Amino acid sequence: MFCRPATGQLGHGDTAARNTPQVIAGISNEVSAAAGNNHSLVLKENGDVYSFGLGAEGRLGHGNANSLYAPVKIENLPPAKAIAAGGEGFERQVNPGTA
């Protein structure tokens, strides 16, 4: 990912700007990515969702308001089929019959 991050939403472990696309270390088998105003999500092939960036108001899904500069798996989340990020939060689509 690349841009001018202020809150770690690129997932490279820092807030340095990137002018060209770069692979996020530690993430493989990803099928989708989504970006909000100050946070990002990655969906892996197995349905796991990882989040990083500004954690204000719990928007990263980890049960706290901590900001993350590298991807962290959202625990206790049923496998997702799709993800979408909005300005301040995110959505996920799961298989029918799951939460």
N, C-alpha and C positions, 0 to 999 in steps of 0.2 A: 504494500500500500504506500501511497505517497501523497503529500500535501504539506501544509504548515500546521503542525499539531501544537496545541497549547496544553492539552490534558492527557497525552499519551494514547490518543485514539488510533494511532497507527499500529500499535502493538509491537514496536521494536525495542521496548524497554526504556525509552527515554522520551524527551519532548523535542528532539532535533527535527528540523525540517528535512524532507526528502523531496528532491526535484524529479526523480525518476522512480518508477515502480520497483519495489524490492520485496523479496520473499520474507514472510514472517517466520522467524526461527521457531521450531517446536511445533509447528502446525503442518500436518500432512493429511492427505485424503480429504481435503475440503471440497465441498460441492457448491457452497454459496457463501457470500459475504453481504453484509448490510451495514450501512452507516447512518447514525443520527447526527445531531448537531455536534456533539462532543464525545461520542462513544461509537464503538463498532462491535459487530457480531460476526462469528464464523460458524457455519454449520458443517459438521464433518459427515462423511459417508455413513457412519453408524448411527446418526441422529443426535450425537452430542453437540451442544451449543457452547461456544466459548465467547466471553465478552471482555472488553477492555476499554479504557478511557475514563471519562469523568463519572464518578460513582454517586454524585449528589442525588438525594431523594431515592436511593436504592435502585436507580435505573439499570444497573448492571445485573441485577437478579441474584446477588449473593447474600441478601439479607442485611446489608449494611450500606453505608454511604461512602465507603472507601474507593478512591480512584485506583485504577490498575494500569500499569504501563506495558504490560505483556498479557497475552491471552490466558485466561483462567476458565476452566470448565465450570459451567453452572451445574451444581450438584442437585440431586433430587428433582430433576426435570425429566419427564418422559421423553423418549426419543422423538425428535422433531422431524417433520417432512419438509418444512419451509420456514424461513425467518424473514422478518421485515423490521427495520428500525425507523422510528419516527424522530421527531425533534428531541423529545425527552425520555423516550422509553422504547420498548420493543414488543413484538408479537411473534408467536410461533404457531405453526400448524402441526397437530399431532394426528396419529391414526384414530379413526372413530373408536369410541369406547374407552379412550384414555383421557386423563385430566389435562 
